[in-house]
Amino acid sequence: MLHTDEETTFFFSSEDGAQWDSIPLVGLPAEFMDDAILTRANFHASNNKVFVTGNVPCYVTSDLETWQEMKFRSGESACGNNVAWGESGYRMSGDRGVIMYSDDGTTWDSTSTSGTLNGYQIAFGNGVYVRGTYSGRDALQWSRDGLEWNPTRLENGNASSIFYEGVIFDGGIFLAYGGGMMAGSTSYLLVSENGQDWVQQDKVAYRDILRVVYGNGQYVASIYGENYYAVFQKEP
């Protein structure tokens, strides 16, 4: 969690959600600290590193003090939507079907995947990577190595003309959320244990889910433009 006052930007960190410690955000270039850039930045942790993606350039740190720009071996900036760590290393999804991969989270290579438009979030759990894309019926995909991707199976519902902006793995399951390709479309919420077989939840009439987080056995979704949260209880 981030907070910015007139002089300093802080991380807030908590182990139990009740007691919080503030950590000044230091070490990033001054131009990165612009409010407009910070608003678009996606700070997230993966394998004991903190990544900031969503803007070019992207950065990574192991200590919240020294940040390194993420680059391809050619020296060009490597940046995507979010980073997930799994058994095959770090993976990051980008535009036009590009998947970026790295062993250390700093130096990256890339490969293209056919038949896929823009990639959104990527997650790892139970031995597989899952990514959400903007590809209609095959918008939700899974992979053993994060490089070769396969379409998922939906046991109920209709996944055509859907894009999945968010994918997380927490509480022992995957959860994906997204909506139709038209603005204002209803958001859909899907769950899976293995990342391959998915079930659409009964309650799908949540418009514009922004983000889903997990804690204490519950998944909490923030709703765009609304002053409430949708809470989903983890099934036993």
C-alpha positions in Angstrom: 0.0 0.0 0.0 1.3 3.5 -0.9 0.6 6.9 0.6 1.9 10.3 -0.6 2.0 13.5 1.4 3.4 16.8 0.4 7.0 15.7 0.8 7.3 11.9 1.0 5.8 8.8 -0.5 5.5 5.8 1.9 5.0 2.1 1.7 2.8 0.6 4.4 3.5 -2.9 5.4 1.7 -5.3 7.8 1.8 -8.9 8.8 -1.6 -9.1 10.4 -3.6 -6.2 8.7 -4.0 -4.4 12.1 -0.5 -3.1 12.9 1.2 -1.2 10.1 4.7 0.1 9.6 5.6 3.0 7.3 8.6 2.7 5.0 9.7 5.7 3.0 9.8 5.1 -0.8 13.4 6.0 -1.7 15.9 5.2 -4.4 13.7 5.6 -7.5 14.5 8.4 -10.0 13.0 11.8 -9.2 11.0 11.8 -12.4 9.3 8.6 -11.4 7.9 10.2 -8.3 5.5 12.3 -10.3 1.9 11.8 -9.0 0.6 10.9 -12.5 3.3 8.2 -12.9 2.8 6.8 -9.4 -1.0 6.6 -10.0 -0.3 4.2 -12.9 2.4 2.3 -11.2 1.8 -1.3 -10.1 3.9 -2.1 -7.0 3.8 -5.8 -6.1 5.9 -8.5 -4.4 7.1 -11.8 -5.9 9.8 -14.2 -4.5 11.2 -11.7 -1.9 11.5 -8.9 -4.5 9.3 -5.8 -5.1 8.5 -4.9 -8.6 7.0 -1.7 -10.0 5.5 -2.2 -13.4 2.9 -0.5 -15.6 5.2 2.4 -16.6 8.3 2.5 -18.7 10.9 2.0 -17.3 10.1 -0.8 -14.7 12.1 -1.4 -11.6 12.9 -4.1 -9.1 14.4 -4.1 -5.6 15.3 -6.6 -2.9 15.6 -4.1 0.0 13.2 -1.2 -0.9 16.3 1.1 -1.1 18.3 0.2 -4.2 16.2 -0.1 -7.3 17.4 -1.6 -10.6 15.8 -0.9 -14.0 14.5 -4.1 -15.6 16.2 -4.5 -19.0 16.5 -6.9 -21.9 19.9 -8.2 -22.7 20.0 -5.7 -25.6 19.9 -2.9 -23.0 16.3 -1.8 -23.9 13.8 -1.4 -21.1 11.8 -4.5 -20.2 8.3 -3.7 -18.9 4.9 -5.3 -18.7 1.9 -5.6 -16.5 3.0 -7.6 -13.5 5.6 -10.2 -12.5 5.0 -13.8 -11.2 7.6 -16.1 -9.9 7.2 -19.9 -10.4 9.2 -23.1 -10.8 10.5 -21.9 -14.2 11.5 -18.4 -13.0 10.0 -15.0 -13.4 7.4 -14.4 -16.0 5.8 -11.0 -17.2 3.0 -10.5 -19.7 3.2 -7.8 -22.3 1.5 -6.4 -25.4 0.8 -8.3 -28.6 1.3 -11.7 -27.1 4.8 -11.1 -25.8 5.9 -13.0 -22.7 9.1 -11.9 -20.9 11.1 -14.3 -18.8 14.0 -13.9 -16.3 16.0 -15.9 -13.8 16.8 -12.9 -11.5 14.0 -10.4 -12.2 16.5 -7.8 -13.5 17.7 -9.1 -16.9 15.0 -10.3 -19.3 14.4 -12.2 -22.5 11.2 -12.3 -24.5 9.2 -14.6 -26.8 6.0 -14.1 -28.8 3.0 -16.3 -28.5 0.7 -16.6 -31.5 -3.0 -15.9 -31.5 -2.9 -13.7 -28.5 -3.5 -10.0 -28.1 -2.5 -7.8 -25.2 -1.6 -9.7 -22.0 -2.8 -8.6 -18.6 -1.9 -10.1 -15.2 -0.1 -13.4 -14.7 0.0 -15.7 -11.7 1.6 -18.9 -10.6 0.3 -21.7 -8.3 -0.1 -25.4 -8.0 2.6 -26.0 -10.6 1.2 -23.8 -13.4 1.3 -20.2 -14.7 -2.1 -18.6 -15.6 -2.5 -15.3 -17.6 -5.4 -13.2 -18.6 -5.5 -11.7 -22.1 -7.6 -9.8 -24.5 -8.4 -12.7 -26.8 -12.1 -13.5 -26.6 -12.8 -17.2 -26.0 -9.2 -18.1 -25.2 -8.6 -15.0 -23.1 -7.7 -17.2 -20.0 -4.6 -19.4 -20.6 -2.4 -21.7 -18.6 1.2 -23.0 -19.0 3.6 -25.3 -17.2 6.7 -23.2 -18.1 5.2 -19.8 -18.7 6.3 -19.9 -22.4 4.0 -22.4 -24.1 0.4 -21.5 -23.5 -2.9 -23.5 -23.6 -6.6 -22.5 -23.5 -8.4 -23.2 -20.3 -11.7 -25.1 -19.9 -14.8 -23.4 -18.6 -17.3 -25.8 -17.0 -20.2 -23.3 -17.0 -21.0 -19.9 -18.4 -20.0 -18.2 -21.6 -16.4 -17.0 -21.9 -16.6 -15.6 -25.5 -15.9 -11.9 -26.0 -14.3 -11.7 -22.6 -11.0 -10.3 -21.5 -9.5 -11.1 -18.1 -7.6 -8.1 -16.6 -6.9 -9.8 -13.2 -5.6 -13.2 -12.2 -4.4 -14.1 -8.7 -3.4 -17.2 -6.9 -4.1 -17.0 -3.1 -5.8 -19.1 -0.5 -4.9 -22.3 -2.5 -6.9 -21.4 -5.6 -6.8 -19.2 -8.8 -9.2 -16.4 -9.2 -9.7 -14.5 -12.5 -11.9 -11.5 -13.2 -12.7 -9.4 -16.2 -15.5 -8.3 -18.4 -16.8 -7.9 -21.9 -14.9 -6.1 -24.6 -17.4 -3.2 -24.5 -17.1 -0.4 -21.9 -19.5 -0.8 -19.0 -19.8 -4.6 -19.4 -20.5 -6.8 -16.5 -17.5 -8.3 -14.8 -17.1 -12.0 -14.5 -15.5 -13.9 -11.7 -14.0 -17.4 -12.2 -12.2 -19.8 -9.9 -9.9 -22.8 -10.4 -7.8 -25.1 -8.3 -5.5 -26.3 -11.1 -5.5 -23.3 -13.4 -6.9 -25.4 -16.3 -10.5 -26.1 -15.3 -12.6 -23.1 -14.3 -16.0 -22.5 -12.8 -17.9 -19.2 -13.3 -19.4 -17.9 -10.0 -23.1 -17.5 -9.7 -22.8 -13.9 -8.7 -21.4 -12.2 -11.7 -23.3 -8.9 -11.9 -20.4 -6.9 -10.5 -19.5 -4.1 -12.8 -15.9 -3.1 -13.4 -13.9 -5.1 -10.8 -10.6 -3.2 -10.3 -8.7 -5.6 -8.0 -9.2 -8.7 -5.8 -7.2 -9.4 -2.7 -7.3 -12.3 -0.2 -7.0 -12.5 3.5 -8.5 -14.4 6.5 -10.4 -16.8 4.2 -12.1 -14.1 2.1 -11.6 -12.5 -1.3 -12.4 -8.8 -1.4 -13.0 -7.0 -4.7 -13.0 -3.3 -5.1 -15.6 -1.9 -7.6 -14.7 0.9 -9.9 -16.7 4.1 -9.3 -18.5 2.7 -6.3 -18.0 3.2 -2.6 -18.4 -0.5 -1.6 -16.5 -3.7 -1.9 -17.8 -7.2 -2.9 -16.7 -9.9 -0.5 -16.5 -13.6 -1.6 -16.1 -16.3 1.0 -13.6 -19.1 0.2 -15.5 -22.4 -0.3 -14.5 -25.2 2.1 
